[in-house]
Amino acid sequence: MGVRTVSPAPQLLADQVRLRLVFRILAILGCAVLLAAALTYALAVGSQSIPVDQVIAALRDDADLKKSVLIIVREVRLPRALVGALVGLNLSVAGVM
């Protein structure tokens, strides 16, 4: 019986698969961070500028905010931003097909 050696190819292939998986996870996390930043920017910018901390407080239902800020963020800008994000998602899925 001869000595059988294992070629480094399976280990190299496993390392490449692991590296691709890490890259894909980092890419998805990066896209999620960019989406959150874009939505926050969309909620803060408009004819009446609202600071980001007030936008976040309006999303958390903070009672200390003015009612006008709550109405602008929740009833005007949030639906528009969410529809824009969903349309972008649908366009990207249609582009993949």
Secondary structure, DSSP 8 states (H G I E B T S, - for coil): -------SHHHHHHHHHHHHHHHHHHHHHHHHHHHHHHHHHHHH-SSS---HHHHHHHHTT-TTS-HHHHHIIIIIIHHHHHHHHHHHHHHHHHHH-
